[in-house]
Amino acid sequence: MGSNFAARVLLTVGFVAAFIGYDAWVVSHVVLDPDTTRAAAHALLETPAVRRGLADAITKQIEQQVPAAAKDEQLDAVVSTAVRDPRVATAFADTIANIHRTILASESTRTFVVDGRALTASVHDALAPSNPQLAAQLEHVAPLDVRVKTDKLPQLHDPRSTADGFTMLAVIAALLLITASLLLQHDRRSIGRVGRRIAFLAITPIVVLVVLPRVLAHVSGDAPQIASALLRVYGDRVLPSAIGIVIVGLVVVVGAIVWPRHALAGSESASHVAPYTGPEPSPRPRVSPDQPTITEKMYL
């Protein structure tokens, strides 16, 4: 009974450590990864709220630099088309990636500028068919200047190294604790329990990064749409590892079921068969070789 309780405690603590280690890995290799941030920026620009905000900023810049543009009734539609230009998406993603690197490096920069040349070129190409004169004027002004302020964002100091350290320590602790648990109790039920716990590690990432964004996509409002776009990008990066964890857990569970019985017979019999505590049998009397054998016959 004592070894069974100790094995369960070690197993529980071990999988808490494994959960922490997996979450730290997700933060380090997904949330804090610059490539993921760049992909997230492209996804953000696909949301109506971000497009509308960027289009409004571009429109204000055009009206300030070219006053005649305010009289063009199609300017808003032209800018909305220009925002969908791949050059604008690349410039916007580069700016978000620079913000990401600055936050991780704890630099003091608080304002970032989207590449004005890409913005000006995209607006010019979208404006030329409907208003070539205004497009020509746009060529002679300074590049559009759209700024992104980061006053409210935190400044971190090398968080990826910290997350990697947590991942390493948590994984080592999880392996040691789970191994110790199996050394104390390694019957079929215990091994199957380990497999189920491994599969359970993937539940939180799948719910938060795969299921939740699909739910938020059907919720009205700018914030749910932005959150859904970000979580989808993170979910695409996390889903392969989550599926791999589920597969490993299922393999362990199935292995515990189909493993030959004689392989675990020693541990199971030792844990289930109680020792004999009854009285010892009395010794049989020894017969001397010289003593004659007494036989009895029964007659009917």
Sequence and secondary structure as in RCSB ss.txt:
>XXXX:A:sequence
MGSNFAARVLLTVGFVAAFIGYDAWVVSHVVLDPDTTRAAAHALLETPAVRRGLADAITKQIEQQVPAAAKDEQL
DAVVSTAVRDPRVATAFADTIANIHRTILASESTRTFVVDGRALTASVHDALAPSNPQLAAQLEHVAPLDVRVKT
DKLPQLHDPRSTADGFTMLAVIAALLLITASLLLQHDRRSIGRVGRRIAFLAITPIVVLVVLPRVLAHVSGDAPQ
IASALLRVYGDRVLPSAIGIVIVGLVVVVGAIVWPRHALAGSESASHVAPYTGPEPSPRPRVSPDQPTITEKMYL
>XXXX:A:secstr
 HHHHHHHHHHHHHHHHHHHHHHHHHIIIIIT HHHHHHHHHHHHTSHHHHHHHHHHHHHHHHHH GGGGG TTH
HHHHHHHHTSHHHHHHHHHHHHHHHHHHHTT    EEEE HHHHHHHHHHHHTTT HHHHHHHTTS    EEEE 
TTS   S HHHHHHHHHHHHHHHHHHHHHHHHHH  SHHHHHHHHHHHHHTTHHHHIIIIIHHHHHTTS SHHHH
HHHHHHHHHHHHHHHHHHHHHHHHHHHHHHHHHS HHHHHHHHHHHH     S          TTS         
